[in-house]
Amino acid sequence: MSVQIPETISLRTEYKRRFSFWKMYRSFVFIPVAVSKLKSNSKTGLLDPHFTRRLQLAVTEVNGCPACSYQHTKMALREGMSNEEISSFLSGQEEYVKPEEAKAIIFAQHFADSRGYPKQYAYDSIVQEYDEEKSQVIISAAQVMIAGNMYGNPYSAFQSRLKGMPFKDSSILYELGMLIGGIIILPVALIHGLLRRLFSLSGMKLDATIDE
C-alpha cells in the first residue's frame, strides 16, 4: 500500500503550529469521552467513517503534523480513500469536499485554528446543520486528532533532529519535554477526563465571546 502525503508536510523542518504543555494536557483530558463517542459511532454508523476521517485530515492539515499525517493517511487508505482525496485534504484543498460535509469540515478547521477551543456560535452552527448527536461525533473526531497533533508535532521534530534536520523554531528541551512529559501526564489527564464524565461535565470547552 503506497502512502503519499504532500511534500510540504513530509519534508517539513519547522512547526506550522506549536502548542504549549498545558494545551496538550487539556486536549488529553477530553480523550476518554471523545474516544467513547467515536467507538459508539463505529457501531451505530451515525456518521460515515470516511466523513470522520476527512474531518481528522482537515484538522491535521491546519496543524501540519507530519507523523499524524502519515499515520492517518495509512488508515484512510485502508478504509478505501484514494491517495488523491487524502492529498487534497492534507493540502487544504476543497476538490473532494462534499456539499453536505462542507460545514463540518470548516468547523474542524476552525477547531484546529482555535487550538481546541472553538467559538460557541461555530458549534451552534453545526448543531443546527447536523443535530446535537452528530455534532458530538464531529467534535470528538477533531478532539482526538488535535490531541495527536499536539504530541505528534514535537515527535516529528525530534525524528527530524535525529536525521540531522532540526526544526528551525524548536529545541531538544522542548521536544523531549513534550514527549516525556506527555507520557507522564497522560494517565493523570485520562483520569481527569473520566472524572469529568462521571460528574456529567461537558466533554468540550467552547469560547462564548463574539468576534467584533
C-alpha positions, -999 to +999 in steps of 0.1 A: +000+000+000+015+033-011+015+061+014+017+095-001+015+128+017+023+163+003+060+172+004+051+204+022+042+181+051+066+152+047+097+174+043+087+199+070+115+213+091+096+239+111+064+239+130+032+250+113+016+251+147+033+249+180+015+240+213+022+245+250+024+217+275-008+230+292-028+229+259-016+193+254-027+183+289-061+199+283-065+181+250-057+147+267-084+154+293-111+152+266-098+119+250-119+095+271-153+110+261-142+116+226-130+081+220-161+067+236-183+087+212-162+076+182-164+039+192-202+043+196-204+059+161-184+030+146-212+007+159-242+028+150-229+043+118-244+077+127-217+093+107-198+076+078-163+066+090-149+083+058-166+115+070-149+114+104-116+106+087-119+136+064-126+157+095-094+145+111-074+151+079-087+186+079-076+192+115-041+178+109-037+199+077-042+230+098-017+218+125+008+204+099+018+173+119+040+150+097+037+120+120-001+123+123-005+129+085+015+097+078-005+075+102-039+088+092-030+085+055-023+048+061-056+044+079-075+063+053-061+042+025-071+010+044-106+024+046-107+029+009-100+066+004-079+074-026-044+090-025-058+119-045-086+126-020-063+123+010-037+145-006-064+171-013-075+173+024-039+174+036-032+203+012-062+222+024-079+220-010-117+217-015-119+195-045-132+164-026-153+182+000-189+170-003-215+198-001-233+180+028-200+178+047-187+213+040-199+230+072-184+202+093-150+204+075-149+242+080-158+237+117-129+211+120-105+236+105-118+263+129-114+239+158-078+233+149-072+270+143-086+278+177-063+252+193-093+231+205-113+260+219-139+267+192-164+295+193-198+288+208-215+301+177-195+279+154-206+248+174-242+260+174-240+263+137-230+226+132-257+215+157-283+234+136-269+217+104-263+181+117-282+179+151-267+175+186-257+138+184-239+140+151-222+173+162-208+155+192-192+129+169-178+157+148-162+175+177-149+141+191-131+134+158-115+168+160-105+164+197-088+131+192-069+144+162-057+176+178-045+157+209-025+135+185-012+166+167+000+182+200+021+151+208+029+143+171+044+177+162+073+175+188+077+138+179+081+148+143+106+175+152+126+150+173+126+125+145+138+152+121+165+162+146+178+126+147+181+128+109+203+159+112+175+183+101+163+200+134+132+222+131+141+259+129+120+271+158+124+241+181+148+228+208+158+194+222+144+205+256+110+214+241+108+182+221+118+159+250+098+179+275+067+174+254+074+137+246+084+126+281+060+149+299+032+138+276+037+101+287+038+111+323+007+133+323-014+110+300-027+088+328-035+118+350-053+135+322-073+104+314-084+100+350-093+137+350-114+132+319-131+101+333-140+121+365-154+149+343-176+122+326-186+107+359-199+140+371-215+147+338-193+177+330-190+189+294-167+169+272-155+201+254-146+237+260-163+265+240-154+302+236-186+322+242-170+355+232-183+372+200-159+383+173-160+420+166 
